[in-house]
Amino acid sequence: MRAIWNGAIGFGLVNIPIKLYSATEESNLDLDMLDKDDLSNINFKRVNANTGKEVKWENIVKGYKLEDRYVVLTQEDFDEVNPEKSKILNIKQFVDINEIDSAYFETSYFLEPQKNGEEAYKLLLKALLKTKMAGIGTFILREKEILCLIRPYQDKILMVNRMRYPEELRSFEDLKIPNAKNPKAEELEMAESLIKQRATKFDPEKYKNTYNDDLMKIIKAKAKGKVKKVETKEEVSAKATDLMAQLKASLEAGKVKVG
């Protein structure tokens, strides 16, 4: 793995030198965009909007439009914003991770201790495990201030979860959510029974991205000249349904599987 950020964790007056690594990777098939006429690859070019000519990377700058004109920013300008945050992931508070709604979580990263930081790294890891707490902090990554959570992962390593800022979460108030009547006591009781029937300890190994495997089967079949007929799926009905009947059927199906 290649580090995407070098810096240090600011833990009180203790600085822990670390490297940041991406903890995730895409599991989708790598599909190319092609011209349907001759299956040539589609290339994307950076062109000048006025001249239509391609622009080399070294000639591209970043700018912000202010009062009808662009103010060009250099790397020195970005570094000047907050030099400390560019190299320090400063923990500002410690929280119970269960208090944070999962809607705030984004990308995950691994933290690796660097030379002379191993003992302090292990200390923070063990302290978070013992207190069952997580740290909230900020740092600069790719010209953006990142809000993040630092927590133990599998009791062996520190992980950073990138978080969304409150203003990045949209409000749902504009959605048309009608005031449905409260469920009947029998329906609620049966729904609770269905939940309890299927309640188990979370095991991520049970889940696999089968879409890629199914798509690859189609790709290999088409390569051999075979075309599979698509089965027509019935559309989900939007009509009112008998909840009790559906709940009963669901519970019975669950009993059959258990048996």
Summary of the structure (lengths in Angstrom):
residues: 259
radius of gyration: 26.3
end to end distance: 45.8
largest distance: 71.4
contacts: 514
relative contact order: 0.13
helix: 32%
strand: 28%
